[in-house]
Amino acid sequence: MYVTNVPADEMLPKSKDTTRFVCMSDTHGKTEFSFKVPEGDVFIHAGDLTRSSRMEEYERTIQWMASLPHPIKIFTGGNHDHFLDAVEGFYPQQKESILAKAKMAGLIYLEHEAYQLPESMGSFKMFVSPYAPTHLWGAFMLDSLKAVWESIPLDTDILVTHTPPLGYQDITSRGRNVGCPDLRNKIDTIKPLVSVFGHIHEAYGYSHSPEKESLFINACTSSVRYRPIQLPIVFDL
């Protein structure tokens, strides 16, 4: 499996029989970057499209994602994206408007649900979820997530969550592992090929499980100071 976070012009060309995934997260309303977003087959945004959940942030981000060349563009929400949180239930009209704009732009919004890629892209089975453990206050945050993760299908190939699992790319600047332990337990059971997430800005990067069964990608675009300087992470399957 090819995985990299180098500038787009330094990446190896995609092999003919592979699918290229381009991962970003935590753009927080930013749509102009010092780097080029690499081309590929599937674009993944793992949540926190906004910083303050303002409509103009959603609209700007939707327009930016719509401009990308990837045939399939998938996104979910994050703890900053309050208008998307149906559990909170405070903003039904705003959510309806955002999702309508996203659909018109050709984007796929997934909120704790499965999605299978077409045969031409490997028929990989994805599961995408915005949830994260409670920390202060935020959208899609729950005190207990064990029951939530139970609904992830066992045959999931690519798992996309806003939160990292405990122990993988989840160390804060204070040296604490803050990933979700219940998600880690579920991943240890299903062993997806790839787990993509964001949320912890300073833990950006990628690593593998000890047995190399799973690739873990923290695709946070924003640094700990909310500067959008961290390069997209690309992998080929």
C-alpha positions in Angstrom: 0.0 0.0 0.0 1.3 3.4 -1.0 0.9 6.2 1.6 2.4 9.6 1.7 2.1 13.2 2.8 4.6 14.8 0.5 3.7 17.7 -1.8 1.5 16.7 -4.8 4.3 17.1 -7.3 6.5 14.7 -5.4 4.1 11.8 -5.2 4.5 8.7 -7.2 2.0 8.3 -10.1 -1.0 6.1 -9.3 -0.8 2.6 -10.5 -3.4 1.6 -13.1 -5.2 -0.9 -11.0 -5.4 1.0 -7.7 -7.7 3.6 -6.2 -6.2 6.8 -4.9 -7.7 8.4 -1.8 -6.9 12.0 -0.7 -7.6 12.7 2.9 -8.1 16.0 4.7 -9.8 17.1 8.0 -10.3 20.0 10.3 -10.1 22.7 7.6 -12.2 25.0 9.9 -13.6 27.2 7.2 -10.3 27.7 5.4 -10.3 27.0 1.6 -7.1 28.6 0.5 -3.9 26.7 1.1 -0.2 27.0 0.4 -0.2 23.6 -1.2 -2.0 21.9 -4.0 -4.6 19.3 -3.2 -3.4 16.1 -4.9 -5.6 14.6 -7.6 -7.1 11.2 -7.0 -10.3 9.1 -7.2 -11.8 9.7 -3.8 -11.6 12.8 -1.6 -12.3 12.3 2.1 -13.0 15.1 4.6 -13.1 13.7 8.1 -15.0 16.6 9.8 -14.7 20.1 11.3 -15.5 21.9 8.0 -16.0 25.0 10.1 -14.6 26.7 13.2 -17.7 28.5 14.4 -20.4 26.7 12.4 -21.4 29.8 10.5 -23.3 29.4 7.2 -20.7 31.2 5.2 -18.1 28.7 6.4 -20.2 25.8 5.1 -21.0 27.5 1.8 -17.4 28.4 1.2 -16.2 24.9 2.1 -18.8 23.3 -0.1 -17.8 25.5 -3.0 -14.2 24.6 -2.5 -14.8 20.8 -2.3 -17.0 21.1 -5.4 -14.1 22.6 -7.3 -11.9 19.6 -6.6 -11.4 17.1 -9.5 -12.0 13.9 -7.6 -14.9 11.8 -9.0 -16.2 11.0 -5.5 -16.0 13.5 -2.6 -17.2 12.3 0.8 -17.4 14.4 4.0 -18.8 14.1 7.5 -19.2 16.5 10.4 -17.1 17.2 13.5 -17.4 18.7 16.9 -17.3 22.3 15.5 -20.1 21.6 13.0 -23.1 22.3 15.2 -25.5 22.9 12.3 -25.0 19.3 11.1 -25.7 17.7 14.5 -29.2 16.2 14.3 -28.9 15.0 17.9 -28.7 18.6 19.1 -31.7 19.3 17.0 -31.5 23.0 17.3 -30.8 23.8 13.6 -33.0 21.7 11.3 -33.4 24.4 8.7 -29.7 25.2 8.5 -28.8 21.5 8.2 -31.3 21.0 5.5 -29.9 23.9 3.6 -26.3 22.8 4.0 -27.1 19.3 2.8 -29.1 20.5 -0.2 -26.2 22.7 -1.3 -23.8 19.8 -0.8 -25.9 17.5 -2.9 -26.3 20.0 -5.7 -22.5 20.4 -5.6 -22.1 16.6 -6.1 -20.8 16.0 -2.6 -21.7 12.9 -0.5 -22.4 13.6 3.2 -22.3 10.6 5.4 -23.4 10.6 9.1 -22.7 7.3 10.8 -23.5 5.2 7.7 -21.9 2.8 5.2 -21.0 3.5 1.6 -19.6 1.2 -1.0 -17.4 2.4 -3.7 -18.2 1.4 -7.3 -16.5 -1.7 -8.8 -14.3 0.6 -10.9 -12.8 1.9 -7.7 -12.3 -1.4 -6.0 -15.8 -1.9 -4.4 -14.2 -1.0 -1.1 -16.7 -0.8 1.8 -16.5 2.4 3.8 -18.2 3.5 7.1 -18.2 7.2 7.9 -19.1 8.7 11.3 -18.8 12.2 12.9 -18.9 11.1 16.6 -16.3 11.7 19.2 -16.0 11.4 23.0 -17.3 14.3 25.1 -14.7 17.0 25.6 -16.0 20.3 27.0 -18.9 21.0 24.6 -19.3 20.2 20.9 -21.4 18.7 18.2 -21.6 14.9 17.8 -20.1 14.4 21.2 -21.4 11.6 23.4 -20.4 10.4 26.9 -20.5 6.8 25.8 -19.7 5.5 22.3 -19.6 1.8 22.8 -23.1 1.2 21.5 -22.5 3.7 18.6 -19.5 1.8 17.3 -21.2 -1.5 17.5 -23.1 -0.7 14.4 -19.9 -0.5 12.3 -20.1 -3.5 9.9 -17.4 -6.1 10.5 -16.5 -6.1 6.8 -15.6 -2.4 6.7 -12.4 -1.8 4.6 -12.1 2.0 5.2 -13.3 3.5 8.4 -13.7 7.3 8.5 -14.4 8.9 11.9 -13.8 12.4 13.3 -12.2 11.1 16.5 -9.0 9.0 16.5 -9.0 5.6 18.2 -7.1 5.4 21.4 -3.3 5.0 20.9 -3.0 6.0 17.2 -2.1 9.6 16.2 -4.0 10.9 19.2 -1.4 12.5 21.4 -2.0 16.1 22.4 0.6 18.8 22.9 0.4 17.9 26.7 1.4 14.3 26.0 -2.0 12.7 26.5 -3.6 10.0 24.4 -7.2 11.3 23.9 -8.5 8.9 21.3 -11.6 6.9 21.8 -11.0 3.6 23.7 -14.3 2.1 22.5 -13.4 2.9 18.9 -10.0 1.3 19.4 -11.7 -1.9 20.7 -14.0 -2.0 17.6 -11.0 -1.5 15.3 -9.1 -4.3 17.0 -12.0 -6.5 16.2 -12.8 -5.6 12.6 -9.2 -4.7 11.5 -10.0 -2.3 8.6 -7.4 -1.7 6.0 -7.4 2.0 6.8 -8.7 4.2 9.6 -9.0 7.9 8.7 -9.7 10.6 11.2 -8.8 14.1 12.4 -9.8 16.1 15.5 -6.4 16.2 17.3 -4.5 18.8 15.2 -1.0 18.2 16.7 -1.2 14.4 16.1 -1.3 14.8 12.3 0.4 12.0 10.4 0.1 8.3 9.8 1.2 5.0 11.4 0.4 1.3 11.2 -0.8 -1.2 13.7 1.9 -3.5 15.1 1.0 -6.3 12.7 0.7 -3.9 9.7 -2.9 -5.0 9.3 -4.3 -1.4 9.5 -3.1 2.0 8.4 -4.1 4.9 10.7 -4.3 8.4 9.2 -4.8 11.6 11.2 -5.5 14.0 8.3 -5.9 17.3 10.2 -5.1 20.1 7.9 -5.0 22.7 10.6 -2.1 22.9 13.0 -2.6 23.3 16.8 -2.7 27.1 16.1 -5.5 26.6 13.5 -3.1 27.4 10.6 -4.1 25.2 7.5 -0.5 24.1 6.7 -0.5 20.3 7.1 -0.5 18.5 3.8 -3.2 16.1 2.6 -2.4 12.5 3.2 -2.8 10.1 0.3 -3.1 6.4 0.1 -3.6 3.9 -2.7 -5.5 0.6 -2.5 
